[in-house]
Structures are given as C-alpha cells and as structure tokens.
Amino acid sequence: MSAPLLKRVYEAGAGAVVTKSLGPEPREGHPNPTLVTVEAGTLNAMGLPNPGAEYFKGEIRELKESRVPVVASFFGASMDDFVLVAGVLAESGADALELNCSCPNVEEEMGMLAADPANVEKVTAAVKSVVDLPLFVKLSPNVTDIAEIARAAERGGADGITACNTLKGLAVDVDFRRPVLANVTGGLSGPALKPVALRCVWEVAEAVDLPIIGCGGVSNWRDAVEFLLCGASAVEIGVAVMREGFKVYQDVSEGIRGYMAENGFREVREIVGLAHGA
Ligand code: RRO
C-alpha cells in the first residue's frame, strides 16, 4: 500500500500501519496469478513485490508528516541485505521495524530464514547493532517448533515477536489440471489460518518474555480478543480489509472496547495472556 492508502487505514481506526515488506532493490514479484480465494481464506504468492526501501523512505516520511505511526516491514536475501535495508528505513523516521524472515514465497537461494534459529538470532543481533528502533521479528508457522525460533529472536535482542506469517499451501484448478498460482505454492491467510496463528501466539507467549503482535485471520473484534487472550498485545489486520473494507479497523477497536467495558476491564493489558491462567 502507498502512503495515501496507509493513511486511510490509520484514519479508519488502526493504531499504526505496517508497510508491505521492503527490500534493498525494487522487485516486481511473481507472475500472475498471485492471489486466489480458497476455502475460508486466501492463498498468495505475491513474491515480495515492492518499490525498494530507498524509494519507500519518501512514502514513510509522508506518513510521518501526517503523524501516522509506522512500522516498516523489511526483508533481505542475505544478512548484509537485512542490515542495509534496516539502516535505510531507520533514516525514514519509521517508529519501529518488523523483520520479515518468514515469507513462504521466496526463491530457493533465499531459503526461509525463519526456519533456522541460529540464523534468526544472528540476523536479529546484526540489525539491532545498527538501528536504534524497536524491532519486531515476524515468525513463520511453517516450522517444527516456533518457540525455539522465538527464543532465538529474543537472544538476538528482538524487542517483540510478530506471530505469524502465512501457512504454505497450494490450490489446484481441476479444469486446467494445474496449480492455480504461477508460483505453484503460496501462503494461506484469512480465517483458515486463525487457529494456527492462535497456537503460534500461545506457544511464543509461553516461550519468551517479549510483547507479541498477533496476526493471521483477524476479521472482527472477537478474533482480536482471542489473540489478546492468547498473549498478543496488539493485532495486525491484513486480508480482512479486502472483504470488510476500511471500517474493519474501527469495528475491531470499538468491539474490543465494548468487550472490556462489559467485562470490567479498563486496559487492554489486563486481558493480554489471560487464557493461559494464573
Ligand atoms: O510478498 C509475499 O509473497 C508475501 C510476503 Br513478503 C509475506 O511475508 N507473506 C506472504 O504470505 N506473502
């Protein structure tokens, strides 16, 4: 999304906006089709299309002029890339960074960094050594033990964890007898992802002592409260805006407020992690 669209998201009731993941160079992404609606969700293989961090600095500055809190998401194909892009984005005035090491739609040579705790620790530490901004590390559900990866990010100095990215999947067209997506596989998001994402937030909350941003299938305030109860302190909303429109942000925040008032809670932090018990 460009700055004017992200500004609309903020004005519609979001507390902050997260940019599309930005890399060191402009990137077209995968060929079409890149998006398909599947049972209870969406499968995407966008392939990290973005105009490059250097270009997007201008968009972030524009957002900051309008006082929009900005989390700049970024990725790289190597440790050096991650460090370089983080440095560029830190100059843009972004309020926080989200290190995306968990996109399921990357080329083989990029690998999926989020599957390897040693790499996650190393890249987190490398980025933290060059930027002085809060750093969230976005983790993948496509791993055997997300808790282990979260602990690695914590050791590397992460300020928070975002859980989780999309779940790798595939859709087939029976008439063409081929996978629907040109990339063959894609990342599943939307309501179908929610139980998996809640489990990820739960396991991360048990494993580390860091704030968690929950995401994956948040479409309404009930979904958001479920994430908070599992241990998230905030939620990100993505594909739901395509279905519900911009009003989803206000609906969710008003719904959370209503739930808190009805149940005698004054602050969101009072319900964060409550489902884990005492
Ligand atoms: O652009 C993508 O293909 C993409 C990214 Br960067 C991501 O983090 N997660 C996803 O499902 N798709």
py3Dmol code that shows the C-alpha trace and the ligand (Angstrom):
import py3Dmol

protein = """\
ATOM      1  CA  MET A   1       0.000   0.000   0.000  1.00  0.00           C
ATOM      2  CA  SER A   2       1.157   3.514  -0.771  1.00  0.00           C
ATOM      3  CA  ALA A   3       1.216   6.364   1.766  1.00  0.00           C
ATOM      4  CA  PRO A   4      -2.296   7.701   0.940  1.00  0.00           C
ATOM      5  CA  LEU A   5      -3.825   4.239   1.346  1.00  0.00           C
ATOM      6  CA  LEU A   6      -1.940   3.586   4.577  1.00  0.00           C
ATOM      7  CA  LYS A   7      -3.089   6.985   5.819  1.00  0.00           C
ATOM      8  CA  ARG A   8      -6.673   5.901   5.168  1.00  0.00           C
ATOM      9  CA  VAL A   9      -6.046   2.755   7.226  1.00  0.00           C
ATOM     10  CA  TYR A  10      -4.890   4.910  10.135  1.00  0.00           C
ATOM     11  CA  GLU A  11      -7.762   7.346   9.775  1.00  0.00           C
ATOM     12  CA  ALA A  12     -10.152   4.385   9.663  1.00  0.00           C
ATOM     13  CA  GLY A  13      -9.130   3.456  13.209  1.00  0.00           C
ATOM     14  CA  ALA A  14      -5.880   1.458  13.132  1.00  0.00           C
ATOM     15  CA  GLY A  15      -3.392   2.359  15.890  1.00  0.00           C
ATOM     16  CA  ALA A  16      -0.473   2.082  13.459  1.00  0.00           C
ATOM     17  CA  VAL A  17       0.245   0.849   9.961  1.00  0.00           C
ATOM     18  CA  VAL A  18       2.672  -1.822   8.768  1.00  0.00           C
ATOM     19  CA  THR A  19       4.195  -1.368   5.318  1.00  0.00           C
ATOM     20  CA  LYS A  20       4.467  -4.109   2.697  1.00  0.00           C
ATOM     21  CA  SER A  21       7.837  -5.766   3.231  1.00  0.00           C
ATOM     22  CA  LEU A  22      10.605  -3.673   1.689  1.00  0.00           C
ATOM     23  CA  GLY A  23      13.849  -4.971   0.252  1.00  0.00           C
ATOM     24  CA  PRO A  24      17.128  -3.497  -0.966  1.00  0.00           C
ATOM     25  CA  GLU A  25      16.003  -3.163  -4.615  1.00  0.00           C
ATOM     26  CA  PRO A  26      12.709  -2.632  -6.434  1.00  0.00           C
ATOM     27  CA  ARG A  27      11.141  -6.024  -7.102  1.00  0.00           C
ATOM     28  CA  GLU A  28       8.266  -6.972  -9.384  1.00  0.00           C
ATOM     29  CA  GLY A  29       7.269 -10.122  -7.539  1.00  0.00           C
ATOM     30  CA  HIS A  30       5.970 -13.339  -9.050  1.00  0.00           C
ATOM     31  CA  PRO A  31       3.976 -13.502 -12.285  1.00  0.00           C
ATOM     32  CA  ASN A  32       0.180 -13.729 -12.099  1.00  0.00           C
ATOM     33  CA  PRO A  33      -1.906 -15.344 -10.827  1.00  0.00           C
ATOM     34  CA  THR A  34      -0.563 -14.344  -7.425  1.00  0.00           C
ATOM     35  CA  LEU A  35      -3.748 -14.458  -5.355  1.00  0.00           C
ATOM     36  CA  VAL A  36      -6.581 -16.955  -5.129  1.00  0.00           C
ATOM     37  CA  THR A  37      -9.532 -17.279  -2.779  1.00  0.00           C
ATOM     38  CA  VAL A  38      -9.705 -20.721  -1.189  1.00  0.00           C
ATOM     39  CA  GLU A  39     -11.909 -22.297   1.493  1.00  0.00           C
ATOM     40  CA  ALA A  40     -12.070 -19.817   4.370  1.00  0.00           C
ATOM     41  CA  GLY A  41      -9.020 -17.911   3.269  1.00  0.00           C
ATOM     42  CA  THR A  42      -6.697 -16.520   0.670  1.00  0.00           C
ATOM     43  CA  LEU A  43      -3.613 -18.046  -0.862  1.00  0.00           C
ATOM     44  CA  ASN A  44      -0.979 -15.570  -2.068  1.00  0.00           C
ATOM     45  CA  ALA A  45       2.309 -15.837  -3.859  1.00  0.00           C
ATOM     46  CA  MET A  46       2.986 -12.157  -4.359  1.00  0.00           C
ATOM     47  CA  GLY A  47       6.726 -12.780  -4.312  1.00  0.00           C
ATOM     48  CA  LEU A  48       7.700  -9.718  -2.255  1.00  0.00           C
ATOM     49  CA  PRO A  49       6.799  -7.040  -4.819  1.00  0.00           C
ATOM     50  CA  ASN A  50       7.955  -3.657  -3.542  1.00  0.00           C
ATOM     51  CA  PRO A  51       9.497  -0.435  -4.828  1.00  0.00           C
ATOM     52  CA  GLY A  52      12.641  -0.800  -2.705  1.00  0.00           C
ATOM     53  CA  ALA A  53      13.410   0.664   0.715  1.00  0.00           C
ATOM     54  CA  GLU A  54      15.184   3.742  -0.638  1.00  0.00           C
ATOM     55  CA  TYR A  55      12.120   4.770  -2.660  1.00  0.00           C
ATOM     56  CA  PHE A  56       9.670   3.963   0.119  1.00  0.00           C
ATOM     57  CA  LYS A  57      11.501   6.266   2.544  1.00  0.00           C
ATOM     58  CA  GLY A  58       9.609   9.109   0.877  1.00  0.00           C
ATOM     59  CA  GLU A  59       6.266   7.398   1.498  1.00  0.00           C
ATOM     60  CA  ILE A  60       7.152   6.822   5.149  1.00  0.00           C
ATOM     61  CA  ARG A  61       8.175  10.473   5.541  1.00  0.00           C
ATOM     62  CA  GLU A  62       4.822  11.483   4.066  1.00  0.00           C
ATOM     63  CA  LEU A  63       3.056   9.294   6.612  1.00  0.00           C
ATOM     64  CA  LYS A  64       5.104  10.747   9.457  1.00  0.00           C
ATOM     65  CA  GLU A  65       4.196  14.270   8.329  1.00  0.00           C
ATOM     66  CA  SER A  66       0.592  13.196   8.913  1.00  0.00           C
ATOM     67  CA  ARG A  67       1.598  11.752  12.306  1.00  0.00           C
ATOM     68  CA  VAL A  68       0.774   8.179  11.331  1.00  0.00           C
ATOM     69  CA  PRO A  69       2.656   5.634  13.487  1.00  0.00           C
ATOM     70  CA  VAL A  70       4.594   3.459  11.026  1.00  0.00           C
ATOM     71  CA  VAL A  71       6.060   0.004  11.395  1.00  0.00           C
ATOM     72  CA  ALA A  72       8.351  -0.610   8.423  1.00  0.00           C
ATOM     73  CA  SER A  73       8.476  -4.261   7.399  1.00  0.00           C
ATOM     74  CA  PHE A  74      11.626  -5.402   5.622  1.00  0.00           C
ATOM     75  CA  PHE A  75      13.395  -8.426   4.205  1.00  0.00           C
ATOM     76  CA  GLY A  76      16.678  -9.333   2.588  1.00  0.00           C
ATOM     77  CA  ALA A  77      18.286 -12.152   0.676  1.00  0.00           C
ATOM     78  CA  SER A  78      21.304 -12.121   2.986  1.00  0.00           C
ATOM     79  CA  MET A  79      22.393 -10.879   6.400  1.00  0.00           C
ATOM     80  CA  ASP A  80      24.039  -7.872   4.737  1.00  0.00           C
ATOM     81  CA  ASP A  81      20.786  -7.026   2.950  1.00  0.00           C
ATOM     82  CA  PHE A  82      18.789  -7.080   6.177  1.00  0.00           C
ATOM     83  CA  VAL A  83      21.285  -4.765   7.868  1.00  0.00           C
ATOM     84  CA  LEU A  84      21.420  -2.418   4.880  1.00  0.00           C
ATOM     85  CA  VAL A  85      17.633  -2.147   4.500  1.00  0.00           C
ATOM     86  CA  ALA A  86      17.119  -1.667   8.239  1.00  0.00           C
ATOM     87  CA  GLY A  87      19.593   1.223   8.118  1.00  0.00           C
ATOM     88  CA  VAL A  88      17.797   2.837   5.176  1.00  0.00           C
ATOM     89  CA  LEU A  89      14.410   2.526   6.861  1.00  0.00           C
ATOM     90  CA  ALA A  90      15.700   3.878  10.161  1.00  0.00           C
ATOM     91  CA  GLU A  91      16.524   7.111   8.277  1.00  0.00           C
ATOM     92  CA  SER A  92      12.927   7.368   7.100  1.00  0.00           C
ATOM     93  CA  GLY A  93      11.506   8.209  10.507  1.00  0.00           C
ATOM     94  CA  ALA A  94       9.659   4.889  10.910  1.00  0.00           C
ATOM     95  CA  ASP A  95       8.644   4.267  14.524  1.00  0.00           C
ATOM     96  CA  ALA A  96       9.525   0.589  14.536  1.00  0.00           C
ATOM     97  CA  LEU A  97      10.799  -2.150  12.244  1.00  0.00           C
ATOM     98  CA  GLU A  98       9.394  -5.573  11.520  1.00  0.00           C
ATOM     99  CA  LEU A  99      11.996  -8.045  10.326  1.00  0.00           C
ATOM    100  CA  ASN A 100      10.238 -10.385   7.928  1.00  0.00           C
ATOM    101  CA  CYS A 101      12.269 -13.557   7.857  1.00  0.00           C
ATOM    102  CA  SER A 102       9.255 -15.750   7.216  1.00  0.00           C
ATOM    103  CA  CYS A 103       7.828 -15.124   3.739  1.00  0.00           C
ATOM    104  CA  PRO A 104       6.917 -18.537   2.314  1.00  0.00           C
ATOM    105  CA  ASN A 105       7.179 -17.290  -1.296  1.00  0.00           C
ATOM    106  CA  VAL A 106      10.922 -16.765  -1.600  1.00  0.00           C
ATOM    107  CA  GLU A 107      13.304 -18.317  -4.096  1.00  0.00           C
ATOM    108  CA  GLU A 108      15.255 -21.374  -3.056  1.00  0.00           C
ATOM    109  CA  GLU A 109      18.524 -19.468  -2.755  1.00  0.00           C
ATOM    110  CA  MET A 110      16.975 -17.080  -0.234  1.00  0.00           C
ATOM    111  CA  GLY A 111      15.783 -20.027   1.829  1.00  0.00           C
ATOM    112  CA  MET A 112      13.351 -19.426   4.638  1.00  0.00           C
ATOM    113  CA  LEU A 113      15.418 -17.781   7.296  1.00  0.00           C
ATOM    114  CA  ALA A 114      12.735 -18.215   9.939  1.00  0.00           C
ATOM    115  CA  ALA A 115      13.238 -21.981   9.972  1.00  0.00           C
ATOM    116  CA  ASP A 116      16.740 -21.725  11.400  1.00  0.00           C
ATOM    117  CA  PRO A 117      17.153 -20.456  14.977  1.00  0.00           C
ATOM    118  CA  ALA A 118      20.866 -19.717  14.573  1.00  0.00           C
ATOM    119  CA  ASN A 119      20.195 -17.514  11.543  1.00  0.00           C
ATOM    120  CA  VAL A 120      17.297 -15.751  13.246  1.00  0.00           C
ATOM    121  CA  GLU A 121      19.467 -14.933  16.253  1.00  0.00           C
ATOM    122  CA  LYS A 122      22.303 -13.729  14.034  1.00  0.00           C
ATOM    123  CA  VAL A 123      20.210 -11.521  11.763  1.00  0.00           C
ATOM    124  CA  THR A 124      18.286 -10.044  14.700  1.00  0.00           C
ATOM    125  CA  ALA A 125      21.515  -9.179  16.510  1.00  0.00           C
ATOM    126  CA  ALA A 126      23.053  -7.747  13.330  1.00  0.00           C
ATOM    127  CA  VAL A 127      20.056  -5.463  12.735  1.00  0.00           C
ATOM    128  CA  LYS A 128      19.877  -4.402  16.383  1.00  0.00           C
ATOM    129  CA  SER A 129      23.548  -3.452  16.248  1.00  0.00           C
ATOM    130  CA  VAL A 130      22.892  -0.854  13.531  1.00  0.00           C
ATOM    131  CA  VAL A 131      19.458   0.547  14.340  1.00  0.00           C
ATOM    132  CA  ASP A 132      18.092   2.037  17.489  1.00  0.00           C
ATOM    133  CA  LEU A 133      14.411   1.346  16.819  1.00  0.00           C
ATOM    134  CA  PRO A 134      12.056  -1.207  18.352  1.00  0.00           C
ATOM    135  CA  LEU A 135      12.460  -4.372  16.307  1.00  0.00           C
ATOM    136  CA  PHE A 136       9.749  -6.987  15.896  1.00  0.00           C
ATOM    137  CA  VAL A 137      10.685 -10.297  14.300  1.00  0.00           C
ATOM    138  CA  LYS A 138       7.893 -11.876  12.260  1.00  0.00           C
ATOM    139  CA  LEU A 139       7.906 -15.637  12.548  1.00  0.00           C
ATOM    140  CA  SER A 140       6.598 -18.421  10.370  1.00  0.00           C
ATOM    141  CA  PRO A 141       4.105 -21.147  11.256  1.00  0.00           C
ATOM    142  CA  ASN A 142       5.936 -23.393   8.754  1.00  0.00           C
ATOM    143  CA  VAL A 143       8.413 -24.652  11.337  1.00  0.00           C
ATOM    144  CA  THR A 144       8.523 -27.586  13.719  1.00  0.00           C
ATOM    145  CA  ASP A 145       8.957 -25.518  16.869  1.00  0.00           C
ATOM    146  CA  ILE A 146       8.076 -21.828  16.741  1.00  0.00           C
ATOM    147  CA  ALA A 147       9.005 -21.435  20.424  1.00  0.00           C
ATOM    148  CA  GLU A 148      12.613 -22.305  19.637  1.00  0.00           C
ATOM    149  CA  ILE A 149      12.714 -19.642  16.911  1.00  0.00           C
ATOM    150  CA  ALA A 150      11.119 -17.052  19.192  1.00  0.00           C
ATOM    151  CA  ARG A 151      13.753 -17.738  21.838  1.00  0.00           C
ATOM    152  CA  ALA A 152      16.449 -17.261  19.190  1.00  0.00           C
ATOM    153  CA  ALA A 153      14.984 -13.862  18.260  1.00  0.00           C
ATOM    154  CA  GLU A 154      14.896 -12.931  21.943  1.00  0.00           C
ATOM    155  CA  ARG A 155      18.564 -13.902  22.355  1.00  0.00           C
ATOM    156  CA  GLY A 156      19.354 -11.764  19.311  1.00  0.00           C
ATOM    157  CA  GLY A 157      17.828  -8.746  21.057  1.00  0.00           C
ATOM    158  CA  ALA A 158      14.359  -8.556  19.446  1.00  0.00           C
ATOM    159  CA  ASP A 159      12.001  -6.150  21.160  1.00  0.00           C
ATOM    160  CA  GLY A 160       8.958  -8.159  20.146  1.00  0.00           C
ATOM    161  CA  ILE A 161       7.637 -11.005  18.044  1.00  0.00           C
ATOM    162  CA  THR A 162       5.003 -10.919  15.331  1.00  0.00           C
ATOM    163  CA  ALA A 163       3.192 -14.238  15.023  1.00  0.00           C
ATOM    164  CA  CYS A 164       2.563 -15.386  12.469  1.00  0.00           C
ATOM    165  CA  ASN A 165       3.190 -15.189   8.725  1.00  0.00           C
ATOM    166  CA  THR A 166       1.197 -17.302   6.264  1.00  0.00           C
ATOM    167  CA  LEU A 167       0.983 -21.075   6.123  1.00  0.00           C
ATOM    168  CA  LYS A 168       2.390 -22.646   2.977  1.00  0.00           C
ATOM    169  CA  GLY A 169      -0.340 -24.174   0.793  1.00  0.00           C
ATOM    170  CA  LEU A 170      -1.432 -24.991  -2.746  1.00  0.00           C
ATOM    171  CA  ALA A 171      -4.613 -24.664  -4.845  1.00  0.00           C
ATOM    172  CA  VAL A 172      -5.363 -26.771  -7.931  1.00  0.00           C
ATOM    173  CA  ASP A 173      -7.552 -25.953 -10.917  1.00  0.00           C
ATOM    174  CA  VAL A 174      -9.313 -29.177 -11.957  1.00  0.00           C
ATOM    175  CA  ASP A 175     -10.151 -27.901 -15.450  1.00  0.00           C
ATOM    176  CA  PHE A 176      -6.606 -26.832 -16.290  1.00  0.00           C
ATOM    177  CA  ARG A 177      -5.240 -29.664 -14.162  1.00  0.00           C
ATOM    178  CA  ARG A 178      -2.540 -27.345 -12.884  1.00  0.00           C
ATOM    179  CA  PRO A 179      -1.783 -25.422  -9.705  1.00  0.00           C
ATOM    180  CA  VAL A 180      -3.691 -22.108  -9.732  1.00  0.00           C
ATOM    181  CA  LEU A 181      -0.751 -19.950  -8.667  1.00  0.00           C
ATOM    182  CA  ALA A 182       2.047 -19.382 -11.153  1.00  0.00           C
ATOM    183  CA  ASN A 183       4.433 -19.924  -8.236  1.00  0.00           C
ATOM    184  CA  VAL A 184       2.698 -23.289  -7.541  1.00  0.00           C
ATOM    185  CA  THR A 185       2.655 -22.781  -3.763  1.00  0.00           C
ATOM    186  CA  GLY A 186       1.525 -19.770  -1.770  1.00  0.00           C
ATOM    187  CA  GLY A 187       0.828 -18.540   1.749  1.00  0.00           C
ATOM    188  CA  LEU A 188      -2.571 -19.183   3.331  1.00  0.00           C
ATOM    189  CA  SER A 189      -4.112 -16.338   5.307  1.00  0.00           C
ATOM    190  CA  GLY A 190      -7.600 -15.396   6.469  1.00  0.00           C
ATOM    191  CA  PRO A 191      -9.989 -17.294   8.773  1.00  0.00           C
ATOM    192  CA  ALA A 192      -8.476 -20.683   7.857  1.00  0.00           C
ATOM    193  CA  LEU A 193      -5.159 -19.538   9.351  1.00  0.00           C
ATOM    194  CA  LYS A 194      -6.590 -18.247  12.642  1.00  0.00           C
ATOM    195  CA  PRO A 195      -6.414 -21.424  14.774  1.00  0.00           C
ATOM    196  CA  VAL A 196      -2.827 -21.993  13.650  1.00  0.00           C
ATOM    197  CA  ALA A 197      -1.886 -18.373  14.346  1.00  0.00           C
ATOM    198  CA  LEU A 198      -3.511 -18.507  17.798  1.00  0.00           C
ATOM    199  CA  ARG A 199      -1.489 -21.622  18.567  1.00  0.00           C
ATOM    200  CA  CYS A 200       1.661 -19.816  17.436  1.00  0.00           C
ATOM    201  CA  VAL A 201       0.938 -16.805  19.654  1.00  0.00           C
ATOM    202  CA  TRP A 202       0.197 -19.152  22.556  1.00  0.00           C
ATOM    203  CA  GLU A 203       3.486 -21.038  22.166  1.00  0.00           C
ATOM    204  CA  VAL A 204       5.518 -17.853  21.700  1.00  0.00           C
ATOM    205  CA  ALA A 205       3.900 -16.324  24.809  1.00  0.00           C
ATOM    206  CA  GLU A 206       4.913 -19.390  26.838  1.00  0.00           C
ATOM    207  CA  ALA A 207       8.463 -19.269  25.464  1.00  0.00           C
ATOM    208  CA  VAL A 208       9.587 -15.640  25.669  1.00  0.00           C
ATOM    209  CA  ASP A 209       9.142 -12.547  27.732  1.00  0.00           C
ATOM    210  CA  LEU A 210       8.525 -10.173  24.820  1.00  0.00           C
ATOM    211  CA  PRO A 211       5.463  -8.325  23.559  1.00  0.00           C
ATOM    212  CA  ILE A 212       3.711 -10.164  20.740  1.00  0.00           C
ATOM    213  CA  ILE A 213       1.806  -8.798  17.780  1.00  0.00           C
ATOM    214  CA  GLY A 214      -0.760 -11.396  16.720  1.00  0.00           C
ATOM    215  CA  CYS A 215      -1.878 -11.829  13.134  1.00  0.00           C
ATOM    216  CA  GLY A 216      -3.456 -14.403  10.909  1.00  0.00           C
ATOM    217  CA  GLY A 217      -7.172 -14.361  10.264  1.00  0.00           C
ATOM    218  CA  VAL A 218      -8.249 -11.376  12.362  1.00  0.00           C
ATOM    219  CA  SER A 219     -11.541 -10.270  10.771  1.00  0.00           C
ATOM    220  CA  ASN A 220     -13.553  -8.939  13.716  1.00  0.00           C
ATOM    221  CA  TRP A 221     -13.224  -7.908  17.353  1.00  0.00           C
ATOM    222  CA  ARG A 222     -13.818 -11.438  18.679  1.00  0.00           C
ATOM    223  CA  ASP A 223     -10.832 -12.686  16.677  1.00  0.00           C
ATOM    224  CA  ALA A 224      -8.749  -9.826  18.070  1.00  0.00           C
ATOM    225  CA  VAL A 225      -9.770 -10.620  21.661  1.00  0.00           C
ATOM    226  CA  GLU A 226      -8.860 -14.288  21.100  1.00  0.00           C
ATOM    227  CA  PHE A 227      -5.339 -13.179  20.094  1.00  0.00           C
ATOM    228  CA  LEU A 228      -5.072 -10.892  23.130  1.00  0.00           C
ATOM    229  CA  LEU A 229      -6.187 -13.693  25.468  1.00  0.00           C
ATOM    230  CA  CYS A 230      -3.529 -15.990  23.964  1.00  0.00           C
ATOM    231  CA  GLY A 231      -0.819 -13.424  24.706  1.00  0.00           C
ATOM    232  CA  ALA A 232      -0.753 -10.831  21.930  1.00  0.00           C
ATOM    233  CA  SER A 233      -0.583  -7.167  22.963  1.00  0.00           C
ATOM    234  CA  ALA A 234      -1.754  -5.945  19.561  1.00  0.00           C
ATOM    235  CA  VAL A 235      -3.031  -7.431  16.309  1.00  0.00           C
ATOM    236  CA  GLU A 236      -2.389  -6.813  12.641  1.00  0.00           C
ATOM    237  CA  ILE A 237      -5.243  -6.937  10.136  1.00  0.00           C
ATOM    238  CA  GLY A 238      -4.466  -7.794   6.531  1.00  0.00           C
ATOM    239  CA  VAL A 239      -6.755  -9.615   4.124  1.00  0.00           C
ATOM    240  CA  ALA A 240      -9.896  -8.822   6.141  1.00  0.00           C
ATOM    241  CA  VAL A 241      -9.774  -5.295   4.761  1.00  0.00           C
ATOM    242  CA  MET A 242     -10.369  -6.728   1.275  1.00  0.00           C
ATOM    243  CA  ARG A 243     -13.582  -8.368   2.479  1.00  0.00           C
ATOM    244  CA  GLU A 244     -14.811  -5.961   5.151  1.00  0.00           C
ATOM    245  CA  GLY A 245     -13.464  -2.661   3.831  1.00  0.00           C
ATOM    246  CA  PHE A 246     -11.738   0.064   5.859  1.00  0.00           C
ATOM    247  CA  LYS A 247     -14.434   0.017   8.532  1.00  0.00           C
ATOM    248  CA  VAL A 248     -12.884  -3.192   9.915  1.00  0.00           C
ATOM    249  CA  TYR A 249     -10.352  -1.146  11.941  1.00  0.00           C
ATOM    250  CA  GLN A 250     -12.954   0.889  13.771  1.00  0.00           C
ATOM    251  CA  ASP A 251     -15.225  -2.133  14.213  1.00  0.00           C
ATOM    252  CA  VAL A 252     -12.413  -4.113  15.798  1.00  0.00           C
ATOM    253  CA  SER A 253     -11.238  -1.355  18.144  1.00  0.00           C
ATOM    254  CA  GLU A 254     -14.775  -0.467  19.217  1.00  0.00           C
ATOM    255  CA  GLY A 255     -15.571  -4.147  19.683  1.00  0.00           C
ATOM    256  CA  ILE A 256     -12.530  -4.622  21.944  1.00  0.00           C
ATOM    257  CA  ARG A 257     -13.568  -1.562  23.958  1.00  0.00           C
ATOM    258  CA  GLY A 258     -17.116  -2.892  24.284  1.00  0.00           C
ATOM    259  CA  TYR A 259     -15.862  -6.306  25.431  1.00  0.00           C
ATOM    260  CA  MET A 260     -13.627  -4.678  28.041  1.00  0.00           C
ATOM    261  CA  ALA A 261     -16.368  -2.411  29.367  1.00  0.00           C
ATOM    262  CA  GLU A 262     -18.843  -5.295  29.591  1.00  0.00           C
ATOM    263  CA  ASN A 263     -16.367  -7.442  31.473  1.00  0.00           C
ATOM    264  CA  GLY A 264     -14.951  -4.809  33.791  1.00  0.00           C
ATOM    265  CA  PHE A 265     -11.511  -4.380  32.220  1.00  0.00           C
ATOM    266  CA  ARG A 266     -10.020  -0.913  31.933  1.00  0.00           C
ATOM    267  CA  GLU A 267      -6.845  -1.563  29.982  1.00  0.00           C
ATOM    268  CA  VAL A 268      -6.023  -3.972  27.168  1.00  0.00           C
ATOM    269  CA  ARG A 269      -3.000  -5.218  29.102  1.00  0.00           C
ATOM    270  CA  GLU A 270      -5.382  -6.690  31.686  1.00  0.00           C
ATOM    271  CA  ILE A 271      -6.579  -9.274  29.173  1.00  0.00           C
ATOM    272  CA  VAL A 272      -3.251  -9.995  27.449  1.00  0.00           C
ATOM    273  CA  GLY A 273      -2.451 -13.682  28.010  1.00  0.00           C
ATOM    274  CA  LEU A 274      -5.425 -14.273  30.340  1.00  0.00           C
ATOM    275  CA  ALA A 275      -6.278 -17.590  28.649  1.00  0.00           C
ATOM    276  CA  HIS A 276      -3.007 -19.039  29.987  1.00  0.00           C
ATOM    277  CA  GLY A 277      -4.427 -18.920  33.516  1.00  0.00           C
ATOM    278  CA  ALA A 278      -2.572 -17.845  36.649  1.00  0.00           C
TER     279      ALA A 278
END
"""
ligand_1 = """\
12
RRO
O 5.004 -10.990 -0.832
C 4.697 -12.146 -0.489
O 4.614 -13.086 -1.283
C 4.436 -12.463 0.917
C 5.174 -11.992 1.988
Br 6.523 -10.729 1.809
C 4.924 -12.485 3.290
O 5.564 -12.128 4.293
N 3.955 -13.408 3.422
C 3.212 -13.854 2.379
O 2.325 -14.688 2.561
N 3.471 -13.366 1.133
"""
view = py3Dmol.view(width=600, height=400)
view.addModel(protein, "pdb")
view.setStyle({"model": 0}, {"cartoon": {"style": "trace"}})
view.addModel(ligand_1, "xyz")
view.setStyle({"model": 1}, {"stick": {}})
view.zoomTo()
view.show()
